[in-house]
Amino acid sequence: MIAAEAFVALVGLLLAAIVVLLAIIARDCSLIADMLHDQRERERLAFRTVRRD
């Protein structure tokens, strides 16, 4: 029984580690998406100012 409980605890820790890694990946993807959006916005504003001259 002790081996089964240890196995269940190990699986629980593994699942917790996977959730943490997925959260980190999701945060990084969100930061990358924000940077790309900001870059597109800067390019759009730059194009508008150049076109206005």
C-alpha positions, 0 to 999 in steps of 0.5 A: 500500500505504501508503494501505491500511495507513493505512486499517487503522490508522484503522479500528483507532483508530475501533474502539478509540474505540468500545470506550472509549465503550461502556465509559464508557456501561456504567459510567454505566449501572451507577452509575445502576442502583446509585443507583436501587437505593439510592433504592428501598432508602431508600424501603422502609426509610422506609416500614417505619419509618413503618408501624411507628409 
